[in-house]
Amino acid sequence: MSESQQPALKTVYVKLFEEAVDVIRPTSAVSLGQGKYQLLPPDNYDPEDEHWEFVPGSIVEVVRTTIDGKLILLAISLAKENFKDNDV
């Protein structure tokens, strides 16, 4: 795949469970179109340390929301099962 064909990467925020306070963490994600993204693990991802609402590799739907005055993409649900590559 040439550089011009690389997938579009965006930053998507994912809720973390089992934290003392509400936490969202940024991670890279591949834009699949139609508001769907595939979450990628960060280099330091440790599933024993961080319990993500949606694990890396998941295809999620996102919403745009504002946190602390910054517009972000927040993962809100797994993408519907009927999502196919040719739908993007």
N, CA, C and O atoms as a printed pandas DataFrame, in Angstrom:
     atom_number atom_name residue_name chain_id  residue_number  x_coord  y_coord  z_coord
0              1         N          MET        A               1    0.845   -1.174    0.000
1              2        CA          MET        A               1    0.000    0.000    0.000
2              3         C          MET        A               1    0.889    1.235    0.000
3              4         O          MET        A               1    1.786    1.360    0.835
4              5         N          SER        A               2    0.646    2.135   -0.922
5              6        CA          SER        A               2    1.455    3.346   -0.977
6              7         C          SER        A               2    1.002    4.323    0.090
7              8         O          SER        A               2   -0.058    4.158    0.693
8              9         N          GLU        A               3    1.826    5.352    0.320
9             10        CA          GLU        A               3    1.485    6.331    1.349
10            11         C          GLU        A               3    0.153    7.007    1.053
11            12         O          GLU        A               3   -0.591    7.325    1.981
12            13         N          SER        A               4   -0.164    7.233   -0.220
13            14        CA          SER        A               4   -1.415    7.898   -0.563
14            15         C          SER        A               4   -2.619    7.013   -0.278
15            16         O          SER        A               4   -3.746    7.506   -0.238
16            17         N          GLN        A               5   -2.403    5.712   -0.077
17            18        CA          GLN        A               5   -3.502    4.792    0.191
18            19         C          GLN        A               5   -3.589    4.401    1.667
19            20         O          GLN        A               5   -4.385    3.531    2.019
20            21         N          GLN        A               6   -2.797    5.016    2.531
21            22        CA          GLN        A               6   -2.842    4.712    3.954
22            23         C          GLN        A               6   -4.214    5.112    4.504
23            24         O          GLN        A               6   -4.775    6.127    4.091
24            25         N          PRO        A               7   -4.752    4.326    5.428
25            26        CA          PRO        A               7   -6.040    4.692    6.004
26            27         C          PRO        A               7   -5.943    5.979    6.818
27            28         O          PRO        A               7   -4.889    6.308    7.363
28            29         N          ALA        A               8   -7.054    6.695    6.889
29            30        CA          ALA        A               8   -7.093    7.941    7.653
30            31         C          ALA        A               8   -7.135    7.616    9.144
31            32         O          ALA        A               8   -8.064    6.961    9.617
32            33         N          LEU        A               9   -6.128    8.074    9.878
33            34        CA          LEU        A               9   -6.092    7.860   11.324
34            35         C          LEU        A               9   -6.654    9.084   12.031
35            36         O          LEU        A               9   -6.359   10.221   11.664
36            37         N          LYS        A              10   -7.459    8.836   13.037
37            38        CA          LYS        A              10   -8.034    9.888   13.876
38            39         C          LYS        A              10   -7.800    9.509   15.330
39            40         O          LYS        A              10   -7.470    8.363   15.635
40            41         N          THR        A              11   -7.970   10.463   16.212
41            42        CA          THR        A              11   -7.924   10.180   17.638
42            43         C          THR        A              11   -9.356    9.996   18.133
43            44         O          THR        A              11  -10.213   10.863   17.960
44            45         N          VAL        A              12   -9.588    8.841   18.751
45            46        CA          VAL        A              12  -10.898    8.524   19.334
46            47         C          VAL        A              12  -10.680    8.283   20.818
47            48         O          VAL        A              12   -9.696    7.657   21.213
48            49         N          TYR        A              13  -11.582    8.771   21.625
49            50        CA          TYR        A              13  -11.505    8.590   23.075
50            51         C          TYR        A              13  -12.398    7.429   23.495
51            52         O          TYR        A              13  -13.501    7.254   22.977
52            53         N          VAL        A              14  -11.896    6.634   24.449
53            54        CA          VAL        A              14  -12.597    5.448   24.944
54            55         C          VAL        A              14  -12.691    5.545   26.461
55            56         O          VAL        A              14  -11.729    5.923   27.129
56            57         N          LYS        A              15  -13.860    5.200   27.000
57            58        CA          LYS        A              15  -14.023    5.191   28.457
58            59         C          LYS        A              15  -13.234    4.033   29.050
59            60         O          LYS        A              15  -13.150    2.950   28.471
60            61         N          LEU        A              16  -12.655    4.291   30.230
61            62        CA          LEU        A              16  -11.968    3.246   30.980
62            63         C          LEU        A              16  -12.817    2.870   32.182
63            64         O          LEU        A              16  -13.433    3.725   32.817
64            65         N          PHE        A              17  -12.840    1.581   32.484
65            66        CA          PHE        A              17  -13.544    1.077   33.653
66            67         C          PHE        A              17  -12.558    0.830   34.778
67            68         O          PHE        A              17  -11.347    0.789   34.561
68            69         N          GLU        A              18  -13.090    0.667   35.988
69            70        CA          GLU        A              18  -12.308    0.321   37.174
70            71         C          GLU        A              18  -11.265    1.386   37.527
71            72         O          GLU        A              18  -10.165    1.072   37.982
72            73         N          GLU        A              19  -11.636    2.646   37.307
73            74        CA          GLU        A              19  -10.795    3.773   37.700
74            75         C          GLU        A              19  -11.483    4.493   38.852
75            76         O          GLU        A              19  -12.702    4.396   38.996
76            77         N          ALA        A              20  -10.738    5.203   39.661
77            78        CA          ALA        A              20  -11.301    5.904   40.815
78            79         C          ALA        A              20  -12.229    7.042   40.400
79            80         O          ALA        A              20  -13.160    7.380   41.130
80            81         N          VAL        A              21  -11.982    7.628   39.243
81            82        CA          VAL        A              21  -12.806    8.711   38.696
82            83         C          VAL        A              21  -13.151    8.360   37.254
83            84         O          VAL        A              21  -12.572    7.435   36.685
84            85         N          ASP        A              22  -14.098    9.096   36.659
85            86        CA          ASP        A              22  -14.424    8.875   35.252
86            87         C          ASP        A              22  -13.214    9.235   34.398
87            88         O          ASP        A              22  -12.652   10.323   34.528
88            89         N          VAL        A              23  -12.817    8.312   33.523
89            90        CA          VAL        A              23  -11.631    8.519   32.695
90            91         C          VAL        A              23  -11.953    8.133   31.257
91            92         O          VAL        A              23  -12.587    7.110   30.997
92            93         N          ILE        A              24  -11.498    8.981   30.324
93            94        CA          ILE        A              24  -11.477    8.607   28.919
94            95         C          ILE        A              24  -10.034    8.719   28.473
95            96         O          ILE        A              24   -9.294    9.582   28.946
96            97         N          ARG        A              25   -9.636    7.844   27.562
97            98        CA          ARG        A              25   -8.254    7.880   27.088
98            99         C          ARG        A              25   -8.255    7.941   25.568
99           100         O          ARG        A              25   -9.081    7.309   24.909
100          101         N          PRO        A              26   -7.315    8.713   25.018
101          102        CA          PRO        A              26   -7.226    8.794   23.564
102          103         C          PRO        A              26   -6.487    7.588   23.000
103          104         O          PRO        A              26   -5.586    7.037   23.632
104          105         N          THR        A              27   -6.884    7.197   21.808
105          106        CA          THR        A              27   -6.158    6.178   21.075
106          107         C          THR        A              27   -6.333    6.460   19.592
107          108         O          THR        A              27   -7.283    7.135   19.194
108          109         N          SER        A              28   -5.438    5.955   18.787
109          110        CA          SER        A              28   -5.575    6.109   17.341
110          111         C          SER        A              28   -6.638    5.139   16.839
111          112         O          SER        A              28   -6.850    4.067   17.407
112          113         N          ALA        A              29   -7.290    5.542   15.771
113          114        CA          ALA        A              29   -8.319    4.700   15.171
114          115         C          ALA        A              29   -8.329    4.927   13.670
115          116         O          ALA        A              29   -8.037    6.021   13.188
116          117         N          VAL        A              30   -8.670    3.876   12.942
117          118        CA          VAL        A              30   -8.774    3.955   11.491
118          119         C          VAL        A              30  -10.206    4.348   11.145
119          120         O          VAL        A              30  -11.159    3.692   11.565
120          121         N          SER        A              31  -10.346    5.418   10.378
121          122        CA          SER        A              31  -11.669    5.838    9.931
122          123         C          SER        A              31  -12.151    4.889    8.846
123          124         O          SER        A              31  -11.477    4.693    7.835
124          125         N          LEU        A              32  -13.326    4.297    9.063
125          126        CA          LEU        A              32  -13.909    3.363    8.101
126          127         C          LEU        A              32  -15.064    3.988    7.338
127          128         O          LEU        A              32  -15.665    3.341    6.481
128          129         N          GLY        A              33  -15.376    5.231    7.638
129          130        CA          GLY        A              33  -16.485    5.908    6.995
130          131         C          GLY        A              33  -17.771    5.707    7.775
131          132         O          GLY        A              33  -17.858    4.827    8.631
132          133         N          GLN        A              34  -18.760    6.521    7.477
133          134        CA          GLN        A              34  -20.088    6.438    8.080
134          135         C          GLN        A              34  -20.041    6.500    9.604
135          136         O          GLN        A              34  -20.865    5.880   10.276
136          137         N          GLY        A              35  -19.081    7.243   10.150
137          138        CA          GLY        A              35  -18.988    7.408   11.598
138          139         C          GLY        A              35  -18.464    6.194   12.344
139          140         O          GLY        A              35  -18.645    6.081   13.556
140          141         N          LYS        A              36  -17.817    5.287   11.627
141          142        CA          LYS        A              36  -17.293    4.068   12.247
142          143         C          LYS        A              36  -15.762    4.092   12.213
143          144         O          LYS        A              36  -15.147    4.545   11.247
144          145         N          TYR        A              37  -15.167    3.587   13.304
145          146        CA          TYR        A              37  -13.719    3.598   13.461
146          147         C          TYR        A              37  -13.267    2.277   14.059
147          148         O          TYR        A              37  -13.952    1.691   14.897
148          149         N          GLN        A              38  -12.092    1.813   13.611
149          150        CA          GLN        A              38  -11.488    0.639   14.237
150          151         C          GLN        A              38  -10.406    1.127   15.189
151          152         O          GLN        A              38   -9.455    1.797   14.786
152          153         N          LEU        A              39  -10.574    0.773   16.476
153          154        CA          LEU        A              39   -9.637    1.219   17.503
154          155         C          LEU        A              39   -8.315    0.483   17.395
155          156         O          LEU        A              39   -8.284   -0.729   17.185
156          157         N          LEU        A              40   -7.227    1.221   17.538
157          158        CA          LEU        A              40   -5.882    0.645   17.510
158          159         C          LEU        A              40   -5.280    0.719   18.905
159          160         O          LEU        A              40   -5.533    1.678   19.635
160          161         N          PRO        A              41   -4.489   -0.278   19.288
161          162        CA          PRO        A              41   -3.867   -0.217   20.616
162          163         C          PRO        A              41   -2.689    0.745   20.612
163          164         O          PRO        A              41   -1.940    0.801   19.636
164          165         N          PRO        A              42   -2.517    1.503   21.690
165          166        CA          PRO        A              42   -1.298    2.303   21.800
166          167         C          PRO        A              42   -0.115    1.375   22.065
167          168         O          PRO        A              42   -0.304    0.224   22.458
168          169         N          ASP        A              43    1.089    1.867   21.852
169          170        CA          ASP        A              43    2.290    1.043   22.053
170          171         C          ASP        A              43    2.361    0.477   23.466
171          172         O          ASP        A              43    2.850   -0.635   23.667
172          173         N          ASN        A              44    1.881    1.231   24.434
173          174        CA          ASN        A              44    1.995    0.813   25.828
174          175         C          ASN        A              44    0.722    0.148   26.355
175          176         O          ASN        A              44    0.527    0.096   27.569
176          177         N          TYR        A              45   -0.142   -0.357   25.490
177          178        CA          TYR        A              45   -1.413   -0.946   25.919
178          179         C          TYR        A              45   -1.174   -2.184   26.770
179          180         O          TYR        A              45   -0.429   -3.087   26.389
180          181         N          ASP        A              46   -1.826   -2.207   27.936
181          182        CA          ASP        A              46   -1.746   -3.346   28.844
182          183         C          ASP        A              46   -3.167   -3.659   29.316
183          184         O          ASP        A              46   -3.698   -2.945   30.166
184          185         N          PRO        A              47   -3.791   -4.712   28.782
185          186        CA          PRO        A              47   -5.175   -5.013   29.151
186          187         C          PRO        A              47   -5.347   -5.374   30.621
187          188         O          PRO        A              47   -6.467   -5.356   31.133
188          189         N          GLU        A              48   -4.254   -5.702   31.306
189          190        CA          GLU        A              48   -4.333   -5.974   32.742
190          191         C          GLU        A              48   -4.376   -4.672   33.545
191          192         O          GLU        A              48   -4.852   -4.652   34.680
192          193         N          ASP        A              49   -3.879   -3.592   32.951
193          194        CA          ASP        A              49   -3.805   -2.303   33.639
194          195         C          ASP        A              49   -4.981   -1.395   33.280
195          196         O          ASP        A              49   -5.516   -0.706   34.148
196          197         N          GLU        A              50   -5.387   -1.387   32.007
197          198        CA          GLU        A              50   -6.473   -0.533   31.539
198          199         C          GLU        A              50   -7.615   -1.398   31.033
199          200         O          GLU        A              50   -7.417   -2.289   30.207
200          201         N          HIS        A              51   -8.807   -1.126   31.536
201          202        CA          HIS        A              51   -9.989   -1.885   31.128
202          203         C          HIS        A              51  -10.879   -0.969   30.289
203          204         O          HIS        A              51  -11.688   -0.197   30.804
204          205         N          TRP        A              52  -10.691   -1.089   28.969
205          206        CA          TRP        A              52  -11.392   -0.232   28.023
206          207         C          TRP        A              52  -12.843   -0.678   27.869
207          208         O          TRP        A              52  -13.146   -1.868   27.949
208          209         N          GLU        A              53  -13.740    0.291   27.645
209          210        CA          GLU        A              53  -15.131   -0.046   27.332
210          211         C          GLU        A              53  -15.183   -0.846   26.031
211          212         O          GLU        A              53  -15.962   -1.793   25.920
212          213         N          PHE        A              54  -14.367   -0.478   25.052
213          214        CA          PHE        A              54  -14.269   -1.187   23.777
214          215         C          PHE        A              54  -12.793   -1.483   23.544
215          216         O          PHE        A              54  -11.987   -0.554   23.476
216          217         N          VAL        A              55  -12.423   -2.739   23.422
217          218        CA          VAL        A              55  -11.015   -3.131   23.340
218          219         C          VAL        A              55  -10.420   -2.781   21.979
219          220         O          VAL        A              55  -11.148   -2.651   20.996
220          221         N          PRO        A              56   -9.089   -2.626   21.921
221          222        CA          PRO        A              56   -8.439   -2.386   20.637
222          223         C          PRO        A              56   -8.842   -3.464   19.627
223          224         O          PRO        A              56   -8.966   -4.640   19.967
224          225         N          GLY        A              57   -9.042   -3.037   18.392
225          226        CA          GLY        A              57   -9.506   -3.932   17.340
226          227         C          GLY        A              57  -11.000   -3.830   17.117
227          228         O          GLY        A              57  -11.499   -4.210   16.058
228          229         N          SER        A              58  -11.727   -3.315   18.113
229          230        CA          SER        A              58  -13.176   -3.160   17.986
230          231         C          SER        A              58  -13.501   -2.106   16.937
231          232         O          SER        A              58  -12.768   -1.132   16.762
232          233         N          ILE        A              59  -14.613   -2.320   16.245
233          234        CA          ILE        A              59  -15.144   -1.303   15.337
234          235         C          ILE        A              59  -16.281   -0.632   16.086
235          236         O          ILE        A              59  -17.244   -1.279   16.499
236          237         N          VAL        A              60  -16.151    0.677   16.255
237          238        CA          VAL        A              60  -17.083    1.429   17.089
238          239         C          VAL        A              60  -17.733    2.565   16.314
239          240         O          VAL        A              60  -17.240    3.017   15.281
240          241         N          GLU        A              61  -18.865    3.005   16.860
241          242        CA          GLU        A              61  -19.506    4.225   16.395
242          243         C          GLU        A              61  -19.131    5.325   17.373
243          244         O          GLU        A              61  -18.969    5.071   18.567
244          245         N          VAL        A              62  -18.996    6.531   16.879
245          246        CA          VAL        A              62  -18.568    7.652   17.718
246          247         C          VAL        A              62  -19.547    8.804   17.622
247          248         O          VAL        A              62  -20.360    8.882   16.701
248          249         N          VAL        A              63  -19.449    9.696   18.597
249          250        CA          VAL        A              63  -20.141   10.987   18.545
250          251         C          VAL        A              63  -19.100   12.068   18.752
251          252         O          VAL        A              63  -18.067   11.852   19.387
252          253         N          ARG        A              64  -19.390   13.220   18.210
253          254        CA          ARG        A              64  -18.554   14.390   18.480
254          255         C          ARG        A              64  -19.108   15.030   19.745
255          256         O          ARG        A              64  -20.312   15.254   19.862
256          257         N          THR        A              65  -18.232   15.318   20.678
257          258        CA          THR        A              65  -18.638   15.949   21.930
258          259         C          THR        A              65  -17.532   16.874   22.382
259          260         O          THR        A              65  -16.399   16.783   21.909
260          261         N          THR        A              66  -17.860   17.755   23.287
261          262        CA          THR        A              66  -16.872   18.708   23.793
262          263         C          THR        A              66  -16.533   18.347   25.237
263          264         O          THR        A              66  -17.420   18.226   26.083
264          265         N          ILE        A              67  -15.251   18.179   25.504
265          266        CA          ILE        A              67  -14.733   17.918   26.846
266          267         C          ILE        A              67  -13.686   18.992   27.146
267          268         O          ILE        A              67  -12.732   19.167   26.389
268          269         N          ASP        A              68  -13.872   19.703   28.249
269          270        CA          ASP        A              68  -12.946   20.769   28.649
270          271         C          ASP        A              68  -12.673   21.744   27.510
271          272         O          ASP        A              68  -11.542   22.194   27.326
272          273         N          GLY        A              69  -13.722   22.069   26.744
273          274        CA          GLY        A              69  -13.602   23.044   25.669
274          275         C          GLY        A              69  -12.983   22.508   24.385
275          276         O          GLY        A              69  -12.746   23.273   23.450
276          277         N          LYS        A              70  -12.717   21.204   24.327
277          278        CA          LYS        A              70  -12.090   20.603   23.151
278          279         C          LYS        A              70  -13.065   19.636   22.480
279          280         O          LYS        A              70  -13.652   18.784   23.147
280          281         N          LEU        A              71  -13.237   19.765   21.164
281          282        CA          LEU        A              71  -14.099   18.866   20.403
282          283         C          LEU        A              71  -13.370   17.546   20.194
283          284         O          LEU        A              71  -12.257   17.522   19.667
284          285         N          ILE        A              72  -14.006   16.435   20.612
285          286        CA          ILE        A              72  -13.381   15.117   20.481
286          287         C          ILE        A              72  -14.354   14.131   19.854
287          288         O          ILE        A              72  -15.554   14.393   19.763
288          289         N          LEU        A              73  -13.819   12.994   19.423
289          290        CA          LEU        A              73  -14.621   11.859   18.995
290          291         C          LEU        A              73  -14.636   10.865   20.152
291          292         O          LEU        A              73  -13.578   10.435   20.612
292          293         N          LEU        A              74  -15.828   10.497   20.625
293          294        CA          LEU        A              74  -15.976    9.589   21.756
294          295         C          LEU        A              74  -16.668    8.317   21.291
295          296         O          LEU        A              74  -17.758    8.374   20.722
296          297         N          ALA        A              75  -16.036    7.161   21.530
297          298        CA          ALA        A              75  -16.642    5.880   21.185
298          299         C          ALA        A              75  -17.855    5.655   22.075
299          300         O          ALA        A              75  -17.760    5.770   23.297
300          301         N          ILE        A              76  -19.019    5.329   21.456
301          302        CA          ILE        A              76  -20.247    5.160   22.243
302          303         C          ILE        A              76  -20.867    3.777   22.124
303          304         O          ILE        A              76  -21.646    3.376   22.989
304          305         N          SER        A              77  -20.533    3.034   21.062
305          306        CA          SER        A              77  -21.119    1.704   20.906
306          307         C          SER        A              77  -20.321    0.917   19.876
307          308         O          SER        A              77  -19.591    1.478   19.059
308          309         N          LEU        A              78  -20.483   -0.404   19.942
309          310        CA          LEU        A              78  -19.921   -1.233   18.889
310          311         C          LEU        A              78  -20.721   -0.990   17.623
311          312         O          LEU        A              78  -21.927   -0.754   17.679
312          313         N          ALA        A              79  -20.050   -1.048   16.481
313          314        CA          ALA        A              79  -20.741   -0.867   15.203
314          315         C          ALA        A              79  -21.678   -2.043   14.986
315          316         O          ALA        A              79  -21.438   -3.144   15.480
316          317         N          LYS        A              80  -22.729   -1.802   14.255
317          318        CA          LYS        A              80  -23.688   -2.861   13.955
318          319         C          LYS        A              80  -22.991   -3.986   13.208
319          320         O          LYS        A              80  -22.065   -3.756   12.430
320          321         N          GLU        A              81  -23.449   -5.204   13.456
321          322        CA          GLU        A              81  -22.809   -6.389   12.868
322          323         C          GLU        A              81  -22.891   -6.430   11.361
323          324         O          GLU        A              81  -22.059   -7.075   10.724
324          325         N          ASN        A              82  -23.875   -5.756   10.762
325          326        CA          ASN        A              82  -24.022   -5.830    9.315
326          327         C          ASN        A              82  -23.102   -4.878    8.571
327          328         O          ASN        A              82  -23.205   -4.749    7.351
328          329         N          PHE        A              83  -22.191   -4.201    9.295
329          330        CA          PHE        A              83  -21.220   -3.308    8.658
330          331         C          PHE        A              83  -20.261   -4.144    7.825
331          332         O          PHE        A              83  -19.690   -5.115    8.322
332          333         N          LYS        A              84  -20.080   -3.774    6.560
333          334        CA          LYS        A              84  -19.175   -4.507    5.665
334          335         C          LYS        A              84  -18.194   -3.504    5.064
335          336         O          LYS        A              84  -18.481   -2.311    4.963
336          337         N          ASP        A              85  -17.020   -4.022    4.664
337          338        CA          ASP        A              85  -16.002   -3.163    4.070
338          339         C          ASP        A              85  -16.537   -2.394    2.878
339          340         O          ASP        A              85  -16.141   -1.248    2.663
340          341         N          ASN        A              86  -17.428   -2.993    2.095
341          342        CA          ASN        A              86  -17.906   -2.299    0.902
342          343         C          ASN        A              86  -18.944   -1.224    1.222
343          344         O          ASN        A              86  -19.418   -0.536    0.318
344          345         N          ASP        A              87  -19.303   -1.073    2.509
345          346        CA          ASP        A              87  -20.228   -0.022    2.915
346          347         C          ASP        A              87  -19.534    1.307    3.160
347          348         O          ASP        A              87  -20.211    2.321    3.329
348          349         N          VAL        A              88  -18.203    1.338    3.186
349          350        CA          VAL        A              88  -17.506    2.579    3.525
350          351         C          VAL        A              88  -17.401    3.496    2.342
351          352         O          VAL        A              88  -16.841    4.587    2.454
